[in-house]
């Protein structure tokens, strides 16, 4: 009879340790998502901070593009006002779209492309865009790992009991980004 209690006790200890390890694993994965999202926000904020300088430089050459500058300002404001991850994802997509249009305007001004201030800002923006892409990829990987843990067996049982839900949206490319760009000489 003593052996039975020892076996039951050992099984209970193993179950409790497994539950604790599972819980801690889910918490760690959730925190990883939060940390990676913060890195995405840092890079997006860096881009938003560069935009006024870039816009002011381009304004000097392309004064008649007023509506585009207003749209960029509006998109930048939406980013600053966004509170939730989903709102920030939408604002970042809007900013991506308006920046693409700004770069098309730049193509029409050869003198602008040779301006030292503009070149420095474009280098900074290019570096920032690369950082954003890397951080988005890392965020998506963290979301994937967490969602797998929350949705696969037996983690889904533990996650359901403890109130863990699948993470929010992945970053996705906009439809326009999937189109092949046209190069014209």
OpenMM code with the backbone's topology and positions (N, CA, C; nanometers):
from openmm import Vec3, app, unit

residues = "UNK UNK UNK UNK UNK UNK UNK UNK UNK UNK UNK UNK UNK UNK UNK UNK UNK UNK UNK UNK UNK UNK UNK UNK UNK UNK UNK UNK UNK UNK UNK UNK UNK UNK UNK UNK UNK UNK UNK UNK UNK UNK UNK UNK UNK UNK UNK UNK UNK UNK UNK UNK UNK UNK UNK UNK UNK UNK UNK UNK UNK UNK UNK UNK UNK UNK UNK UNK UNK UNK UNK UNK UNK UNK UNK UNK UNK UNK UNK UNK UNK UNK UNK UNK UNK UNK UNK UNK UNK UNK UNK UNK UNK UNK UNK UNK UNK UNK UNK UNK UNK UNK UNK UNK UNK UNK UNK UNK UNK UNK UNK UNK UNK UNK UNK UNK UNK UNK UNK UNK UNK UNK UNK UNK UNK UNK UNK UNK UNK UNK UNK UNK UNK UNK UNK UNK UNK UNK UNK UNK UNK UNK UNK UNK UNK UNK UNK UNK UNK UNK UNK UNK UNK UNK UNK UNK UNK UNK UNK UNK UNK UNK UNK UNK UNK UNK UNK UNK UNK UNK UNK UNK UNK UNK UNK UNK UNK UNK UNK UNK UNK UNK UNK UNK UNK".split()
positions = [
    Vec3(0.0819, -0.1196, 0.0000),
    Vec3(0.0000, 0.0000, 0.0000),
    Vec3(0.0861, 0.1258, 0.0000),
    Vec3(0.2022, 0.1192, 0.0692),
    Vec3(0.2912, 0.2344, 0.0720),
    Vec3(0.3425, 0.2656, -0.0681),
    Vec3(0.3697, 0.1610, -0.1440),
    Vec3(0.4185, 0.1813, -0.2808),
    Vec3(0.3149, 0.2534, -0.3660),
    Vec3(0.1888, 0.2223, -0.3460),
    Vec3(0.0820, 0.2865, -0.4207),
    Vec3(0.0810, 0.4372, -0.3925),
    Vec3(0.0908, 0.4765, -0.2639),
    Vec3(0.0924, 0.6184, -0.2274),
    Vec3(0.2159, 0.6888, -0.2831),
    Vec3(0.3273, 0.6190, -0.2832),
    Vec3(0.4497, 0.6770, -0.3402),
    Vec3(0.4323, 0.7006, -0.4900),
    Vec3(0.3755, 0.6040, -0.5578),
    Vec3(0.3541, 0.6160, -0.7025),
    Vec3(0.2574, 0.7295, -0.7320),
    Vec3(0.1456, 0.7360, -0.6594),
    Vec3(0.0481, 0.8438, -0.6772),
    Vec3(0.1138, 0.9784, -0.6455),
    Vec3(0.1916, 0.9841, -0.5405),
    Vec3(0.2618, 1.1078, -0.5029),
    Vec3(0.3588, 1.1521, -0.6113),
    Vec3(0.4335, 1.0577, -0.6651),
    Vec3(0.5290, 1.0904, -0.7716),
    Vec3(0.4547, 1.1384, -0.8960),
    Vec3(0.3449, 1.0716, -0.9289),
    Vec3(0.2650, 1.1129, -1.0447),
    Vec3(0.2105, 1.2545, -1.0241),
    Vec3(0.1601, 1.2842, -0.9037),
    Vec3(0.1093, 1.4189, -0.8742),
    Vec3(0.2192, 1.5245, -0.8855),
    Vec3(0.3364, 1.4916, -0.8340),
    Vec3(0.4490, 1.5854, -0.8423),
    Vec3(0.4860, 1.6111, -0.9893),
    Vec3(0.4914, 1.5051, -1.0695),
    Vec3(0.5239, 1.5182, -1.2115),
    Vec3(0.4180, 1.6031, -1.2816),
    Vec3(0.2906, 1.5797, -1.2507),
    Vec3(0.1819, 1.6566, -1.3121),
    Vec3(0.1922, 1.8039, -1.2723),
    Vec3(0.2145, 1.8306, -1.1440),
    Vec3(0.2246, 1.9687, -1.0962),
    Vec3(0.3439, 2.0384, -1.1618),
    Vec3(0.4575, 1.9700, -1.1673),
    Vec3(0.5761, 2.0285, -1.2305),
    Vec3(0.5490, 2.0537, -1.3797),
    Vec3(0.4811, 1.9605, -1.4450),
    Vec3(0.4475, 1.9788, -1.5874),
    Vec3(0.3553, 2.0985, -1.6068),
    Vec3(0.2558, 2.1135, -1.5185),
    Vec3(0.1646, 2.2279, -1.5273),
    Vec3(0.2387, 2.3596, -1.5061),
    Vec3(0.3257, 2.3621, -1.4085),
    Vec3(0.4034, 2.4835, -1.3812),
    Vec3(0.4940, 2.5161, -1.5006),
    Vec3(0.5610, 2.4144, -1.5534),
    Vec3(0.6494, 2.4362, -1.6690),
    Vec3(0.5686, 2.4818, -1.7902),
    Vec3(0.4519, 2.4228, -1.8114),
    Vec3(0.3663, 2.4630, -1.9235),
    Vec3(0.3191, 2.6066, -1.9091),
    Vec3(0.2756, 2.6418, -1.7896),
    Vec3(0.2314, 2.7786, -1.7628),
    Vec3(0.3456, 2.8774, -1.7853),
    Vec3(0.4610, 2.8460, -1.7273),
    Vec3(0.5756, 2.9356, -1.7426),
    Vec3(0.6185, 2.9472, -1.8887),
    Vec3(0.6086, 2.8390, -1.9629),
    Vec3(0.6417, 2.8439, -2.1050),
    Vec3(0.5472, 2.9352, -2.1824),
    Vec3(0.4172, 2.9258, -2.1527),
    Vec3(0.3193, 3.0124, -2.2194),
    Vec3(0.3424, 3.1595, -2.1835),
    Vec3(0.3714, 3.1845, -2.0565),
    Vec3(0.3981, 3.3225, -2.0137),
    Vec3(0.5224, 3.3756, -2.0853),
    Vec3(0.6266, 3.2938, -2.0925),
    Vec3(0.7506, 3.3368, -2.1584),
    Vec3(0.7257, 3.3670, -2.3061),
    Vec3(0.6486, 3.2831, -2.3732),
    Vec3(0.6188, 3.3057, -2.5148),
    Vec3(0.5341, 3.4317, -2.5338),
    Vec3(0.4395, 3.4537, -2.4439),
    Vec3(0.3567, 3.5738, -2.4523),
    Vec3(0.4417, 3.6990, -2.4304),
    Vec3(0.5309, 3.6941, -2.3338),
    Vec3(0.6193, 3.8073, -2.3085),
    Vec3(0.7148, 3.8312, -2.4250),
    Vec3(0.7547, 3.7243, -2.4920),
    Vec3(0.8405, 3.7367, -2.6095),
    Vec3(0.7680, 3.8146, -2.7190),
    Vec3(0.6400, 3.7862, -2.7370),
    Vec3(0.5596, 3.8606, -2.8343),
    Vec3(0.5558, 4.0082, -2.7966),
    Vec3(0.5322, 4.0366, -2.6700),
    Vec3(0.5254, 4.1751, -2.6237),
    Vec3(0.6578, 4.2471, -2.6477),
    Vec3(0.7672, 4.1804, -2.6153),
    Vec3(0.8989, 4.2415, -2.6349),
    Vec3(0.9277, 4.2644, -2.7830),
    Vec3(0.8931, 4.1683, -2.8655),
    Vec3(0.9201, 4.1833, -3.0092),
    Vec3(0.8310, 4.2902, -3.0701),
    Vec3(0.7076, 4.3002, -3.0224),
    Vec3(0.6208, 4.4075, -3.0705),
    Vec3(0.6802, 4.5435, -3.0317),
    Vec3(0.7369, 4.5535, -2.9134),
    Vec3(0.8001, 4.6790, -2.8713),
    Vec3(0.9134, 4.7169, -2.9653),
    Vec3(0.9889, 4.6186, -3.0112),
    Vec3(1.0965, 4.6461, -3.1066),
    Vec3(1.0393, 4.6943, -3.2400),
    Vec3(0.9294, 4.6338, -3.2826),
    Vec3(0.8648, 4.6809, -3.4058),
    Vec3(0.8214, 4.8259, -3.3871),
    Vec3(0.7585, 4.8558, -3.2736),
    Vec3(0.7149, 4.9929, -3.2454),
    Vec3(0.8317, 5.0899, -3.2435),
    Vec3(0.9438, 5.0495, -3.1851),
    Vec3(1.0616, 5.1363, -3.1821),
    Vec3(1.1050, 5.1745, -3.3230),
    Vec3(1.1100, 5.0765, -3.4108),
    Vec3(1.1542, 5.1035, -3.5482),
    Vec3(1.0498, 5.1844, -3.6248),
    Vec3(0.9221, 5.1545, -3.6032),
    Vec3(0.8179, 5.2332, -3.6687),
    Vec3(0.8213, 5.3780, -3.6188),
    Vec3(0.8461, 5.3954, -3.4902),
    Vec3(0.8560, 5.5309, -3.4347),
    Vec3(0.9761, 5.6037, -3.4932),
    Vec3(1.0858, 5.5328, -3.5123),
    Vec3(1.2049, 5.5936, -3.5729),
    Vec3(1.1708, 5.6437, -3.7136),
    Vec3(1.0966, 5.5629, -3.7877),
    Vec3(1.0552, 5.6039, -3.9220),
    Vec3(0.9659, 5.7264, -3.9142),
    Vec3(0.8694, 5.7249, -3.8228),
    Vec3(0.7779, 5.8376, -3.8078),
    Vec3(0.8559, 5.9644, -3.7720),
    Vec3(0.9596, 5.9517, -3.6925),
    Vec3(1.0412, 6.0672, -3.6553),
    Vec3(1.1231, 6.1209, -3.7727),
    Vec3(1.1623, 6.0351, -3.8664),
    Vec3(1.2390, 6.0786, -3.9833),
    Vec3(1.1515, 6.1469, -4.0886),
    Vec3(1.0261, 6.1111, -4.0914),
    Vec3(0.9380, 6.1570, -4.1991),
    Vec3(0.9280, 6.3091, -4.2099),
    Vec3(0.9117, 6.3854, -4.1012),
    Vec3(0.9008, 6.5316, -4.1195),
    Vec3(1.0228, 6.5920, -4.1897),
    Vec3(1.1422, 6.5450, -4.1569),
    Vec3(1.2620, 6.5966, -4.2231),
    Vec3(1.2621, 6.5610, -4.3716),
    Vec3(1.2241, 6.4390, -4.4015),
    Vec3(1.2182, 6.3963, -4.5409),
    Vec3(1.1138, 6.4771, -4.6174),
    Vec3(0.9973, 6.4926, -4.5583),
    Vec3(0.8892, 6.5673, -4.6235),
    Vec3(0.9313, 6.7124, -4.6469),
    Vec3(0.9928, 6.7749, -4.5476),
    Vec3(1.0348, 6.9143, -4.5636),
    Vec3(1.1393, 6.9292, -4.6734),
    Vec3(1.2277, 6.8315, -4.6846),
    Vec3(1.3278, 6.8353, -4.7913),
    Vec3(1.2607, 6.8227, -4.9271),
    Vec3(1.1684, 6.7295, -4.9406),
    Vec3(1.0994, 6.7093, -5.0679),
    Vec3(1.0087, 6.8282, -5.0991),
    Vec3(0.9484, 6.8887, -4.9972),
    Vec3(0.8597, 7.0033, -5.0189),
    Vec3(0.9308, 7.1152, -5.0940),
    Vec3(1.0574, 7.1356, -5.0635),
    Vec3(1.1322, 7.2402, -5.1306),
    Vec3(1.1380, 7.2204, -5.2807),
    Vec3(1.1343, 7.0973, -5.3245),
    Vec3(1.1416, 7.0672, -5.4672),
    Vec3(1.0045, 7.0473, -5.5307),
    Vec3(0.9108, 6.9995, -5.4529),
    Vec3(0.7810, 6.9597, -5.5096),
    Vec3(0.6669, 7.0266, -5.4344),
    Vec3(0.6644, 7.1578, -5.4404),
    Vec3(0.5647, 7.2339, -5.3643),
    Vec3(0.4217, 7.2022, -5.4074),
    Vec3(0.4026, 7.1613, -5.5299),
    Vec3(0.2653, 7.1375, -5.5793),
    Vec3(0.2076, 7.0036, -5.5333),
    Vec3(0.2824, 6.9232, -5.4625),
    Vec3(0.2349, 6.7922, -5.4161),
    Vec3(0.1700, 6.8027, -5.2772),
    Vec3(0.0966, 6.9077, -5.2543),
    Vec3(0.0411, 6.9386, -5.1222),
    Vec3(-0.0452, 6.8262, -5.0644),
    Vec3(-0.1306, 6.7655, -5.1443),
    Vec3(-0.2206, 6.6629, -5.0912),
    Vec3(-0.1425, 6.5414, -5.0397),
    Vec3(-0.0358, 6.5064, -5.1077),
    Vec3(0.0452, 6.3943, -5.0619),
    Vec3(0.1068, 6.4245, -4.9256),
    Vec3(0.1576, 6.5459, -4.9087),
    Vec3(0.2184, 6.5830, -4.7813),
    Vec3(0.1140, 6.5814, -4.6689),
    Vec3(-0.0074, 6.6237, -4.7029),
    Vec3(-0.1148, 6.6205, -4.6031),
    Vec3(-0.1486, 6.4760, -4.5648),
    Vec3(-0.1509, 6.3866, -4.6632),
    Vec3(-0.1790, 6.2461, -4.6350),
    Vec3(-0.0697, 6.1834, -4.5490),
    Vec3(0.0546, 6.2189, -4.5758),
    Vec3(0.1658, 6.1671, -4.4948),
    Vec3(0.1527, 6.2166, -4.3516),
    Vec3(0.1212, 6.3445, -4.3366),
    Vec3(0.1030, 6.4008, -4.2024),
    Vec3(-0.0119, 6.3318, -4.1302),
    Vec3(-0.1213, 6.3071, -4.2020),
    Vec3(-0.2366, 6.2401, -4.1425),
    Vec3(-0.1996, 6.0971, -4.1004),
    Vec3(-0.1287, 6.0253, -4.1880),
    Vec3(-0.0889, 5.8877, -4.1561),
    Vec3(0.0046, 5.8847, -4.0355),
    Vec3(0.0942, 5.9808, -4.0299),
    Vec3(0.1867, 5.9896, -3.9164),
    Vec3(0.1097, 6.0167, -3.7866),
    Vec3(0.0080, 6.1031, -3.7943),
    Vec3(-0.0756, 6.1327, -3.6770),
    Vec3(-0.1540, 6.0095, -3.6329),
    Vec3(-0.2032, 5.9321, -3.7298),
    Vec3(-0.2773, 5.8102, -3.6952),
    Vec3(-0.1875, 5.7143, -3.6189),
    Vec3(-0.0605, 5.7052, -3.6581),
    Vec3(0.0339, 5.6193, -3.5866),
    Vec3(0.0482, 5.6684, -3.4426),
    Vec3(0.0646, 5.7985, -3.4255),
    Vec3(0.0849, 5.8550, -3.2921),
    Vec3(-0.0375, 5.8351, -3.2028),
    Vec3(-0.1562, 5.8350, -3.2631),
    Vec3(-0.2801, 5.8222, -3.1864),
    Vec3(-0.3222, 5.6774, -3.1639),
    Vec3(-0.2649, 5.5836, -3.2370),
    Vec3(-0.3048, 5.4430, -3.2265),
    Vec3(-0.2702, 5.3892, -3.0875),
    Vec3(-0.3637, 5.3177, -3.0296),
    Vec3(-0.3444, 5.2636, -2.8943),
    Vec3(-0.3246, 5.1123, -2.8941),
    Vec3(-0.3994, 5.0419, -2.9775),
    Vec3(-0.3924, 4.8955, -2.9769),
    Vec3(-0.2973, 4.8463, -3.0857),
    Vec3(-0.2570, 4.7212, -3.0741),
    Vec3(-0.1693, 4.6615, -3.1745),
    Vec3(-0.2373, 4.6644, -3.3113),
    Vec3(-0.3646, 4.6300, -3.3176),
    Vec3(-0.4363, 4.6301, -3.4453),
    Vec3(-0.4424, 4.7704, -3.5062),
    Vec3(-0.4678, 4.8729, -3.4227),
    Vec3(-0.4692, 5.0106, -3.4723),
    Vec3(-0.3317, 5.0501, -3.5251),
    Vec3(-0.2278, 5.0082, -3.4555),
    Vec3(-0.0923, 5.0415, -3.4991),
    Vec3(-0.0563, 4.9678, -3.6273),
    Vec3(-0.1049, 4.8444, -3.6422),
    Vec3(-0.0808, 4.7719, -3.7666),
    Vec3(-0.1451, 4.8454, -3.8842),
    Vec3(-0.2694, 4.8925, -3.8654),
    Vec3(-0.3393, 4.9654, -3.9713),
    Vec3(-0.2683, 5.0971, -4.0024),
    Vec3(-0.2265, 5.1682, -3.8982),
    Vec3(-0.1578, 5.2956, -3.9185),
    Vec3(-0.0247, 5.2754, -3.9896),
    Vec3(0.0478, 5.1700, -3.9548),
    Vec3(0.1757, 5.1419, -4.0205),
    Vec3(0.1539, 5.1091, -4.1676),
    Vec3(0.0483, 5.0359, -4.1997),
    Vec3(0.0181, 5.0047, -4.3390),
    Vec3(-0.0153, 5.1310, -4.4173),
    Vec3(-0.0910, 5.2204, -4.3562),
    Vec3(-0.1252, 5.3477, -4.4210),
    Vec3(0.0011, 5.4295, -4.4461),
    Vec3(0.0900, 5.4296, -4.3491),
    Vec3(0.2160, 5.5029, -4.3631),
    Vec3(0.3020, 5.4416, -4.4736),
    Vec3(0.3053, 5.3090, -4.4812),
    Vec3(0.3781, 5.2409, -4.5892),
    Vec3(0.3290, 5.2899, -4.7251),
    Vec3(0.1980, 5.2965, -4.7398),
    Vec3(0.1372, 5.3354, -4.8667),
    Vec3(0.1729, 5.4789, -4.9041),
    Vec3(0.1627, 5.5710, -4.8093),
    Vec3(0.1915, 5.7110, -4.8410),
    Vec3(0.3406, 5.7331, -4.8665),
    Vec3(0.4264, 5.6616, -4.7959),
    Vec3(0.5703, 5.6736, -4.8222),
    Vec3(0.6043, 5.6238, -4.9622),
    Vec3(0.5391, 5.5191, -5.0053),
    Vec3(0.5617, 5.4683, -5.1410),
    Vec3(0.5263, 5.5744, -5.2443),
    Vec3(0.4160, 5.6426, -5.2209),
    Vec3(0.3756, 5.7497, -5.3139),
    Vec3(0.4746, 5.8655, -5.3108),
    Vec3(0.5285, 5.8974, -5.1923),
    Vec3(0.6283, 6.0033, -5.1822),
    Vec3(0.7526, 5.9676, -5.2632),
    Vec3(0.7935, 5.8435, -5.2568),
    Vec3(0.9113, 5.8008, -5.3317),
    Vec3(0.8874, 5.8072, -5.4822),
    Vec3(0.7643, 5.7863, -5.5244),
    Vec3(0.7318, 5.8025, -5.6665),
    Vec3(0.7444, 5.9489, -5.7090),
    Vec3(0.7035, 6.0395, -5.6212),
    Vec3(0.7167, 6.1825, -5.6503),
    Vec3(0.8647, 6.2183, -5.6646),
    Vec3(0.9458, 6.1636, -5.5790),
    Vec3(1.0898, 6.1914, -5.5810),
    Vec3(1.1514, 6.1549, -5.7154),
    Vec3(1.1005, 6.0496, -5.7759),
    Vec3(1.1535, 6.0056, -5.9056),
    Vec3(1.1426, 6.1150, -6.0118),
    Vec3(1.0470, 6.2056, -5.9962),
    Vec3(1.0260, 6.3120, -6.0950),
    Vec3(1.1182, 6.4321, -6.0762),
    Vec3(1.2030, 6.4293, -5.9732),
    Vec3(1.2888, 6.5434, -5.9427),
    Vec3(1.4349, 6.5001, -5.9345),
    Vec3(1.5055, 6.4979, -6.0469),
    Vec3(1.6442, 6.4505, -6.0476),
    Vec3(1.7363, 6.5323, -5.9566),
    Vec3(1.7139, 6.6644, -5.9464),
    Vec3(1.7987, 6.7462, -5.8581),
    Vec3(1.7817, 6.7071, -5.7126),
    Vec3(1.6616, 6.6703, -5.6774),
    Vec3(1.6339, 6.6287, -5.5403),
    Vec3(1.7130, 6.5027, -5.5064),
    Vec3(1.7194, 6.4105, -5.6006),
    Vec3(1.7897, 6.2839, -5.5762),
    Vec3(1.9390, 6.3050, -5.5547),
    Vec3(1.9925, 6.4208, -5.5953),
    Vec3(2.1350, 6.4499, -5.5774),
    Vec3(2.1608, 6.5348, -5.4526),
    Vec3(2.0564, 6.5844, -5.3889),
    Vec3(2.0712, 6.6702, -5.2712),
    Vec3(2.1275, 6.5904, -5.1536),
    Vec3(2.2320, 6.6421, -5.0886),
    Vec3(2.3001, 6.5697, -4.9811),
    Vec3(2.2073, 6.5416, -4.8630),
    Vec3(2.1253, 6.6384, -4.8263),
    Vec3(2.0321, 6.6181, -4.7139),
    Vec3(1.9334, 6.5075, -4.7471),
    Vec3(1.8809, 6.5133, -4.8679),
    Vec3(1.7860, 6.4117, -4.9100),
    Vec3(1.8510, 6.2738, -4.9107),
    Vec3(1.9716, 6.2647, -4.9642),
    Vec3(2.0418, 6.1356, -4.9695),
    Vec3(2.0646, 6.0793, -4.8297),
    Vec3(2.1034, 6.1651, -4.7366),
    Vec3(2.1252, 6.1191, -4.5981),
    Vec3(1.9943, 6.0698, -4.5368),
    Vec3(1.8884, 6.1465, -4.5576),
    Vec3(1.7579, 6.1050, -4.5050),
    Vec3(1.7118, 5.9742, -4.5683),
    Vec3(1.7333, 5.9591, -4.6984),
    Vec3(1.6936, 5.8350, -4.7648),
    Vec3(1.7747, 5.7160, -4.7133),
    Vec3(1.9027, 5.7378, -4.6859),
    Vec3(1.9841, 5.6304, -4.6267),
    Vec3(1.9291, 5.5910, -4.4895),
    Vec3(1.8950, 5.6921, -4.4104),
    Vec3(1.8380, 5.6655, -4.2777),
    Vec3(1.7050, 5.5917, -4.2908),
    Vec3(1.6218, 5.6376, -4.3816),
    Vec3(1.4911, 5.5746, -4.4009),
    Vec3(1.5068, 5.4328, -4.4529),
    Vec3(1.6002, 5.4131, -4.5439),
    Vec3(1.6255, 5.2793, -4.5977),
    Vec3(1.6715, 5.1840, -4.4874),
    Vec3(1.7641, 5.2310, -4.4051),
    Vec3(1.8100, 5.1493, -4.2918),
    Vec3(1.6966, 5.1179, -4.1961),
    Vec3(1.6123, 5.2166, -4.1729),
    Vec3(1.4980, 5.1964, -4.0836),
    Vec3(1.4005, 5.0961, -4.1424),
    Vec3(1.3747, 5.1047, -4.2724),
    Vec3(1.2839, 5.0097, -4.3368),
    Vec3(1.3383, 4.8672, -4.3246),
    Vec3(1.4691, 4.8519, -4.3397),
    Vec3(1.5293, 4.7192, -4.3211),
    Vec3(1.5116, 4.6704, -4.1786),
    Vec3(1.5323, 4.7600, -4.0829),
    Vec3(1.5130, 4.7219, -3.9419),
    Vec3(1.3683, 4.6837, -3.9150),
    Vec3(1.2761, 4.7596, -3.9736),
    Vec3(1.1332, 4.7284, -3.9558),
    Vec3(1.1042, 4.5891, -4.0108),
    Vec3(1.1575, 4.5593, -4.1275),
    Vec3(1.1335, 4.4273, -4.1877),
    Vec3(1.1860, 4.3165, -4.0980),
    Vec3(1.3048, 4.3349, -4.0421),
    Vec3(1.3625, 4.2335, -3.9531),
    Vec3(1.2779, 4.2187, -3.8271),
    Vec3(1.2387, 4.3299, -3.7675),
    Vec3(1.1599, 4.3234, -3.6437),
    Vec3(1.0202, 4.2665, -3.6690),
    Vec3(0.9614, 4.2968, -3.7846),
    Vec3(0.8321, 4.2371, -3.8187),
    Vec3(0.8460, 4.0856, -3.8314),
    Vec3(0.9537, 4.0424, -3.8948),
    Vec3(0.9772, 3.8985, -3.9099),
    Vec3(0.9924, 3.8331, -3.7717),
    Vec3(1.0689, 3.8949, -3.6842),
    Vec3(1.0873, 3.8394, -3.5492),
    Vec3(0.9556, 3.8362, -3.4726),
    Vec3(0.8773, 3.9410, -3.4863),
    Vec3(0.7466, 3.9456, -3.4210),
    Vec3(0.6582, 3.8332, -3.4733),
    Vec3(0.6533, 3.8175, -3.6050),
    Vec3(0.5712, 3.7107, -3.6637),
    Vec3(0.6168, 3.5730, -3.6157),
    Vec3(0.7471, 3.5527, -3.6031),
    Vec3(0.7980, 3.4248, -3.5529),
    Vec3(0.7541, 3.4017, -3.4085),
    Vec3(0.7597, 3.5059, -3.3265),
    Vec3(0.7176, 3.4929, -3.1868),
    Vec3(0.5681, 3.4629, -3.1777),
    Vec3(0.4876, 3.5294, -3.2607),
    Vec3(0.3429, 3.5043, -3.2634),
    Vec3(0.3175, 3.3599, -3.3054),
    Vec3(0.3908, 3.3130, -3.4064),
    Vec3(0.3736, 3.1754, -3.4547),
    Vec3(0.4053, 3.0749, -3.3440),
    Vec3(0.5189, 3.0925, -3.2764),
    Vec3(0.5571, 2.9994, -3.1699),
    Vec3(0.4533, 2.9984, -3.0572),
    Vec3(0.4087, 3.1160, -3.0184),
    Vec3(0.3087, 3.1256, -2.9125),
    Vec3(0.1781, 3.0596, -2.9560),
    Vec3(0.1319, 3.0911, -3.0769),
    Vec3(0.0055, 3.0339, -3.1250),
    Vec3(0.0133, 2.8822, -3.1363),
    Vec3(0.1275, 2.8300, -3.1775),
    Vec3(0.1446, 2.6842, -3.1824),
    Vec3(0.1322, 2.6263, -3.0422),
    Vec3(0.1964, 2.6900, -2.9455),
    Vec3(0.1914, 2.6406, -2.8070),
    Vec3(0.0493, 2.6460, -2.7510),
    Vec3(-0.0233, 2.7515, -2.7847),
    Vec3(-0.1589, 2.7703, -2.7310),
    Vec3(-0.2608, 2.6808, -2.8011),
    Vec3(-0.2350, 2.6484, -2.9279),
    Vec3(-0.3354, 2.5756, -3.0049),
    Vec3(-0.3081, 2.4266, -3.0201),
    Vec3(-0.1870, 2.3790, -2.9880),
    Vec3(-0.1574, 2.2366, -3.0058),
    Vec3(-0.1766, 2.1603, -2.8749),
    Vec3(-0.1989, 2.0318, -2.8886),
    Vec3(-0.2232, 1.9444, -2.7738),
    Vec3(-0.0906, 1.9089, -2.7074),
    Vec3(-0.0814, 1.9054, -2.5793),
    Vec3(-0.1770, 1.9319, -2.4726),
    Vec3(-0.1781, 2.0768, -2.4265),
    Vec3(-0.0973, 2.1611, -2.4926),
    Vec3(-0.0907, 2.3018, -2.4545),
    Vec3(-0.2235, 2.3725, -2.4649),
    Vec3(-0.3078, 2.3301, -2.5609),
    Vec3(-0.4374, 2.3951, -2.5769),
    Vec3(-0.5272, 2.3735, -2.4546),
    Vec3(-0.5145, 2.2599, -2.3916),
    Vec3(-0.5945, 2.2333, -2.2708),
    Vec3(-0.5497, 2.3253, -2.1585),
    Vec3(-0.4190, 2.3286, -2.1363),
    Vec3(-0.3632, 2.4145, -2.0317),
    Vec3(-0.3923, 2.5613, -2.0624),
    Vec3(-0.3741, 2.6026, -2.1874),
    Vec3(-0.3998, 2.7416, -2.2253),
    Vec3(-0.5465, 2.7776, -2.2042),
    Vec3(-0.6358, 2.6866, -2.2386),
    Vec3(-0.7785, 2.7121, -2.2194),
    Vec3(-0.8139, 2.7279, -2.0720),
    Vec3(-0.7581, 2.6418, -1.9903),
    Vec3(-0.7857, 2.6482, -1.8459),
    Vec3(-0.7314, 2.7775, -1.7869),
    Vec3(-0.6124, 2.8187, -1.8319),
    Vec3(-0.5461, 2.9357, -1.7746),
    Vec3(-0.5817, 3.0669, -1.8448),
    Vec3(-0.6652, 3.0603, -1.9500),
    Vec3(-0.7124, 3.1821, -2.0156),
    Vec3(-0.6199, 3.2401, -2.1214),
    Vec3(-0.5255, 3.1621, -2.1702),
    Vec3(-0.4384, 3.2100, -2.2776),
    Vec3(-0.5116, 3.1935, -2.4104),
    Vec3(-0.5106, 3.2975, -2.4910),
    Vec3(-0.5753, 3.2958, -2.6212),
    Vec3(-0.4693, 3.3154, -2.7296),
    Vec3(-0.4971, 3.2709, -2.8522),
    Vec3(-0.4015, 3.2968, -2.9612),
    Vec3(-0.3715, 3.4463, -2.9732),
    Vec3(-0.2516, 3.4767, -3.0172),
    Vec3(-0.2067, 3.6156, -3.0274),
    Vec3(-0.2766, 3.6889, -3.1401),
    Vec3(-0.2542, 3.8185, -3.1435),
    Vec3(-0.3187, 3.9029, -3.2441),
    Vec3(-0.2604, 3.8793, -3.3829),
    Vec3(-0.2930, 3.9682, -3.4697),
    Vec3(-0.2582, 3.9580, -3.6111),
    Vec3(-0.1081, 3.9478, -3.6368),
    Vec3(-0.0769, 3.8806, -3.7445),
    Vec3(0.0579, 3.8834, -3.7990),
    Vec3(0.0710, 4.0092, -3.8838),
    Vec3(0.1943, 4.0530, -3.9049),
    Vec3(0.2178, 4.1553, -4.0056),
    Vec3(0.2036, 4.0880, -4.1403),
    Vec3(0.1335, 4.1515, -4.2317),
    Vec3(0.1150, 4.0964, -4.3651),
    Vec3(0.1496, 4.2040, -4.4668),
    Vec3(0.1981, 4.1608, -4.5802),
    Vec3(0.2256, 4.2546, -4.6891),
    Vec3(0.0932, 4.3019, -4.7469),
    Vec3(0.0889, 4.4277, -4.7832),
    Vec3(-0.0303, 4.4806, -4.8484),
    Vec3(-0.0399, 4.4234, -4.9889),
    Vec3(-0.1571, 4.4266, -5.0460),
    Vec3(-0.1775, 4.3734, -5.1805),
    Vec3(-0.0855, 4.4416, -5.2807),
    Vec3(-0.0665, 4.5745, -5.2675),
    Vec3(0.0192, 4.6483, -5.3601),
    Vec3(0.1635, 4.5977, -5.3547),
    Vec3(0.2066, 4.5526, -5.2380),
    Vec3(0.3447, 4.5055, -5.2228),
    Vec3(0.3671, 4.3741, -5.2974),
    Vec3(0.2617, 4.3039, -5.3284),
    Vec3(0.2725, 4.1758, -5.3984),
    Vec3(0.2829, 4.1921, -5.5495),
    Vec3(0.2532, 4.3130, -5.5972),
    Vec3(0.2595, 4.3382, -5.7409),
    Vec3(0.4049, 4.3605, -5.7821),
    Vec3(0.4380, 4.3162, -5.9002),
    Vec3(0.5734, 4.3333, -5.9509),
    Vec3(0.5923, 4.4803, -5.9890),
    Vec3(0.6995, 4.5441, -5.9358),
    Vec3(0.7198, 4.6853, -5.9699),
    Vec3(0.7608, 4.7022, -6.1162),
    Vec3(0.7219, 4.8128, -6.1733),
    Vec3(0.7568, 4.8426, -6.3127),
    Vec3(0.8772, 4.9361, -6.3125),
    Vec3(0.9806, 4.8994, -6.3828),
    Vec3(1.0993, 4.9827, -6.3965),
    Vec3(1.0973, 5.0434, -6.5356),
    Vec3(1.1089, 5.1776, -6.5395),
    Vec3(1.1071, 5.2485, -6.6668),
    Vec3(1.2311, 5.3350, -6.6775),
    Vec3(1.2911, 5.3325, -6.7933),
    Vec3(1.4092, 5.4156, -6.8177),
    Vec3(1.3758, 5.5279, -6.9137),
] * unit.nanometer
topology = app.Topology()
chain = topology.addChain("A")
for resn in residues:
    res = topology.addResidue(resn, chain)
    for name in ("N", "CA", "C"):
        topology.addAtom(name, app.Element.getBySymbol(name[0]), res)
